[in-house]
């Protein structure tokens, strides 16, 4: 056996060092392979060995996946825009006590953050949404009106002559973005759900794109952060629960359901703050069954609009018929017949 010289190493020590290097390199390679499978594998890994090739491949794959995801999001947004509802069935809130109590709630929140004033719904627009739908033109609006009229007997059958009273109690939010007054639990829930279901079925049977995938949850919205998008830039990203904590169990009053309206989300609102209404059905026996002034105005406007449309359509049809080939000779024949008749009358 050779003895080690000064500063030298023997053959056994050389073999041990070589074996350790191989084990170290194998361990480092295994470590990199295991990191690739982790969620942060797209981050460049720079270790003592300078190994960055495997994560780099995943980074490229990640970028490709990111582009694919962006493309999917664009397509999804386009589909959502194409399917975006623009009409809804509304149960208007007309009880002055409820409106007054909601105004108190809104003012209490505004006192804690003045910026939220722009996120509040106007008192004339308070309602419960039964159904959302998409009506793209006048023909579809008329089909929607027909569907609403067909809904009335179903509602009457559900209620069996009884009054549907909705009590409101407490406050909650949807994801801290939409604030609403809750509908209290009770026997009124089932008939309201049945009416909403009958409405969805009636409108869909007419071929109208109506309803949502999520379950129907009746609520009375009083504020939405989306009404003032600039609030997010100002740091207001959610409705703080402490703003309405005093109203968690507050009783707001009761609303007797007396009307269901077909309303537009986009058309100009009425002077009282309520949505543009295409048509309505009266539920129950409010005011002895007589329509109120607002309903009479809406019905009158609708009748006038329909009359004008029919007159325009008739005029267009007559104009098209006159322009058809051969119509000129028939007109001349009619004129000749009239002239002949006039001559005969003169002779007499």
PyMOL commands that set and color helices and strands:
alter all, ss='L'
color gray80, all
select helices_A, chain A and resi 11-36+53-82+96-112+114-119+123-125+138-159+188-205+225-228+230-233+241-243+245-247+286-289+293-322+327-347
alter helices_A, ss='H'
color red, helices_A
select strands_A, chain A and resi 87-92+127-134+165-174+178-183+209-210+219-224+251-256+259-264+277-282
alter strands_A, ss='S'
color yellow, strands_A
deselect
rebuild
show_as cartoon
